[in-house]
Amino acid sequence: MYSSIKRFLIGRPLKSHELGEQKLTRLKALAILSSDALSSVAYGTEQILIVLATVSTVAFWYNIPIAIGVLFLLAALILSYRQIIFSYPQGGGAYIVSKENLGENPGLIAGGSLLVDYILTVAVSISAGTDAITSAFPVLHDYTVPIAIILVILITILNLRGLTESASVLAYPVYLFVFALVMMIIVGLFKIATSQVSPNLHPALGTPVAGISLFLLLRAFSSGCSALTGVEAISNAVPNFKNPSAKNAAATLAMMGTILAILFTGITLLAYWFGIAPKGNETVVSQIAAQTFGRNIFYYFIQGTTALILVLAANTGFSAFPMLAYSLAKDKYMPRMFSIRGDRLGYSNGIIFLSIASIILIIAFKGKTEHLIPLYAVGVFVPFTLSQTGMIVKWIKQKPEGWIVKLMTNLIGALISFLVFSILIVTKLHHVWAIFIFLPIVVFIFHKIKRHYVAVGEQLRVTKHITEEIKGNVFIVPVAGTTTVVERSINYAKSLTDQVIAVYIAFDKEDEKRMEQKWKELNNGVRLVTLYSSYRSIIYPLCKFLETVQSKALENHYMVTVLVPQFIPKKRWHNILHNQSALLIRAKLLWQKDIVVSTLPYKFKK
């Protein structure tokens, strides 16, 4: 039944040679990897206006030069990540760049920041989309958390079905959103050009503003940089593109940057010209749409596609997180299960882990993740800064043709990214202080995992001189009575060696005598050792006996094998009717050194 449900939800298993069919084209990749970045234009301009509104509405003209600064940083990031794509086509983005050029710990900080950021991407995006749904249907407000969880599960299932299927589904709402905003910008600019909008709605550029400060402008700039979240996702997922993967990824990155710049610029210009001020109960995009079209079908179309893209922005996390986790797992910093492809050739363990982690966040914050957004932004600009600094080091070391221009591009991007990061830390320390505790813990865990894998590798490595010699085997068979299962187990052990000992744990003296008498009547040629357990424990006396046998066996170069007889009921629910002593014995003995634990099953027919 489980298999049938799984096949229905995620589809038939794919063969390994079908991996090429799961690679992304440019248009599908743009939809699946750019949803987070493109959706951020819905709130990027608004974040700038919220900061400027603390001074006065006259300060809104600063929105224009601040937006130019954001676009300048966007251009630097696009050029930087384009260079990263061609330099590191194996994927991994900021993690690989930082690790190779700056060292192990900077690489792990970049990787850890991005992993946390992708989890936050899912939690924040789904919560924002849920808010849009509950705003449209207030009766659902009390069910915010269940709705958010259902949305996470639906996107998880979609991603488990494979890259191409999820991209095919997600392409429609993403491109509808882009189309809707482009139409709104064109109509809005047409109205401005034809003098249908009063020029008195906005302050003139250069109007003096009392109380404005450089610090406040930098704060507004850092808030506006929230429109750049998700820009790095394509560089992490280069292997997911069709060949030539690097060329296609770079082209997709350029497409995303161009669309993002057009939408952000258009929304910023319209917000300025229409004199839009941020409101608590209506978004800036909603106000622009209302001014442009009125409250008609076009307005609701824009609102609907915006709400949809905010939910689907979570898919960037589902696309990029598994690839980054794969890169870290390949380098032994994360469990190897993250490097294994699932039935549909995706890194399903990474997808499932991301889903569970984001659901936990949604439940913990009751679907209201506003306090996570500053941490979300910090998680972006840490790898931004590290990756571009790493590329600077790379150009200085290698000095390829045209390296000065490349270095200057990365230097400008690194300085601006570090500036934004610093401003976020200074202005929102009460929200982002946790990163100074959490990131070191993540890096520490990475190192512990790596040390474990290195230690395992050293112990598993084959050496030229093997000093350990095994001359034979001693079989210990725990028995619970004189049953068919026990008799079969004893016969099996005797077929392998003549060193067989049956062990019986008695809880009272009379039971011990009865068992010894029954065993004598069997006359199977195997010695029975009865152990009296005063405290009715099976495990403790058995382990003490095994220590005695093992010490003598090792002296003679013999291995000790415990053969555990176990019957298997016909129906699984029958297991709860039995003591499961065999399970407890195996669980304990598997941790004992130099003891082989083997199970001989006996399946019941009814």
Secondary structure, DSSP 8 states (H G I E B T S, - for coil): -HHHHHHHHH-S---GGGGGGG-B-HHHHHHHHSHHHHHTHHHHHHHHHHHHTTT-GGGGGGHHHHHHHHHHHHHHHHHHHHHHHHH-TTS-HHHHHHHHHH-HHHHHHHHHHHHHHHHHHHHHHHHHHHHHHHHHSGGGGGGHHHHHHHHHHHHHHHHHT-HHHHHHHHHHHHHHHHHHHHHHHHHHHHHHHTT-S-GGGS--TT---TT--HHHHHHHHHHHGGGGTTTTHHHHTGGGB-SSHHHHHHHHHHHHHHHHHHHHHHHHHHHHHTT----SSS-HHHHHHHHHH-SSHHHHHHHHHHHHHHHHTHHHHHHHHHHHHHHHHHTTSS-GGGG---TTSS-HHHHHHHHHHHHHHHHHTTT--GGGHHHHHHHHHHHHHHHHHHHHHHHHHH--TTHHHHHHHHHHHHHHHHHHHHHHHHHTHHHHTTHHHHHHHHHHHHHHHHHHHHHHHHHHS--S-------EEEEEEEESSS-HHHHHHHHHHHHH-S-EEEEEEESSHHHHHHHHHHHHHH--S-EEEEEE-TT--SHHHHHHHHHHHHHHHHHTTEEEEEEEEEEE-SSGGGGGGS--HHHHHHHHHTTSTTEEEEEEEEE---
